Amino acid sequence: MTALLNVKDLRAYYGQVQALHSLSFSLNEGSLTTLLGANGAGKTTTLRAICNMVRTTGTIEFDGRPLTSRSTENIVSLGIAHVPQGRGTFTTLTVEENLQLGAYTRNDKATIASDIERMYAYFPKLKERHTQQAGTLSGGEQQMLAVARALMLRPRLMLLDEPSFGLAPLIVRDLFKILGQINREEKVSLLVVEQNAQLALELADQAYVIETGRIVMAGGAKEISNDENVRKSYLGY
Amino acid sequence: MELFTNQVLAGIATGAIYACMALAVVMIYQAIDHLNFAQGEMAMFSTFVSWQLLQWGLPYWAAFLLTLAFSFAGGIAIERILFKPLAKAPILTQVAGFIALFSIINSCAGLIWDFTIKQYPTPFGSAPFLGSQLISTHQAGMIGITVLLLIGLYVFFQYTRVGLAMRAAASVPESARLVGINTSWMIALGWGMAAAIGSIAGMLIAPVVFLEPNMMGGVLIYGFAAAVLGGLTSPFGAVVGGFLVGIFENLAGTYIPGVGNELKLPIALALIITVLVVKPAGLFGRHIVKRV
């Protein structure tokens, strides 16, 4: 398998503060990879670095093409969909408009319309509320909307920043089931950042553990969740 | 009673101009969260450009359309050259930018066309409208154009891809970039549209207040009052606010003893302060709630 995403020697800075220290990892086409770690470890920064939303050095290659010199908008049009922390819902727009915006970089009107219907099939709640202002949705519904909006891009790679954040356990189960389905059926590669390590490891096939801006552990999701030392020292369960 | 109807209709007509100015103000406020103090001067300059085109012998509507195009391009140029570099600057720096723009445009207009008052034609004539003494054809034209403009903007924002992208960029800029919208150009587009809308206001009010570099000073204050009254986040509110301010101004001038023409402007300022104290979000504006 070839690497879809290749990150080498990535360093990221917020002003004078360095948040990532020489991070390297790769992600295979079709895989479901999770990035684990405690608060402040640099998980969100890693995702933001991929979309060039933070100052970085080092190389990031997507499908062989360097990303660091491209603008965020341009990176999106290559097929990388980013579901940001806090969901990034366009709260003043309707649910349907949110979905249309997900397909902003596409030009095929007819398939966009059928994709919206497909999203409603995945998430029936969104269909019920399609004319409603997105800000009035519950947290779980907004997370569904964020995932659906990202899928509207027909991405090759989807970046998800703490999709379980603030959601009830049952809703998280549903959401993760759908994420697995998306990965298998739509052949979308996923990079999921999670604090809920147990859940993420059940879902993923690859995992990286990150601590204070460095990768401290990499491997198959099964091995990592079976390694008691790793679990106790980094994942806390 | 006839006096009352007459004053209300005249108020709606001038209100149409305030509505246009308020719309222009709201367009830029939505894009960059600041009031453009130079909006009136930009409109005045555009009006001079159209006057110049008319002097060169162009028919009215050709000059009108060319002026729209010029203003649109000019608005984009101002954003690219002056305000894009200032985008992350503190608010006072931006205010200084607006004021600088104000006096630069004002002085340039004076330099090019001098400060004498000029006549400006109306394409509608000034006969009584439909034989009624209540309102003139020019006043009716002002109202008609404003309503057309509002419908056009509604269709643009509601049914076009770019309109949706502009709303998205104003709503959550970061998410807008994450779906591939070039938010920086959306801001420039907002400036261009605001400048074009302002130029319509300038060209419609010029036959009434006459053409000179300071013609928009009072109009802009009313435009601000209209925008604040309607709610700075709502284009629809801006238009309603414009009409209300126009009516209010006329009725106050007619019926409150001692107000007359002299005190009309302070009334607009008093209205701004009252709205900000009593209902800061305006009639149709959204309360911005932020989680911290």
Chai-1 contact restraints between the chains, C-beta under 6 A:
chainA,res_idxA,chainB,res_idxB,connection_type,confidence,min_distance_angstrom,max_distance_angstrom,comment,restraint_id
A,T72,B,R177,contact,1.0,0.0,6.0,A-B,restraint_1
A,E73,B,R177,contact,1.0,0.0,6.0,A-B,restraint_2
A,E73,B,G180,contact,1.0,0.0,6.0,A-B,restraint_3
A,E73,B,N182,contact,1.0,0.0,6.0,A-B,restraint_4
A,V76,B,G180,contact,1.0,0.0,6.0,A-B,restraint_5
A,S77,B,G180,contact,1.0,0.0,6.0,A-B,restraint_6
A,H82,B,L178,contact,1.0,0.0,6.0,A-B,restraint_7
A,G88,B,V172,contact,1.0,0.0,6.0,A-B,restraint_8
A,G88,B,S175,contact,1.0,0.0,6.0,A-B,restraint_9
A,F90,B,A168,contact,1.0,0.0,6.0,A-B,restraint_10
A,F90,B,S171,contact,1.0,0.0,6.0,A-B,restraint_11
A,F90,B,V172,contact,1.0,0.0,6.0,A-B,restraint_12
A,T92,B,S171,contact,1.0,0.0,6.0,A-B,restraint_13
A,L101,B,A168,contact,1.0,0.0,6.0,A-B,restraint_14
A,L101,B,V179,contact,1.0,0.0,6.0,A-B,restraint_15
A,G102,B,V179,contact,1.0,0.0,6.0,A-B,restraint_16
A,Y104,B,V179,contact,1.0,0.0,6.0,A-B,restraint_17
A,Y104,B,G180,contact,1.0,0.0,6.0,A-B,restraint_18
A,Y104,B,I181,contact,1.0,0.0,6.0,A-B,restraint_19
A,T105,B,G180,contact,1.0,0.0,6.0,A-B,restraint_20
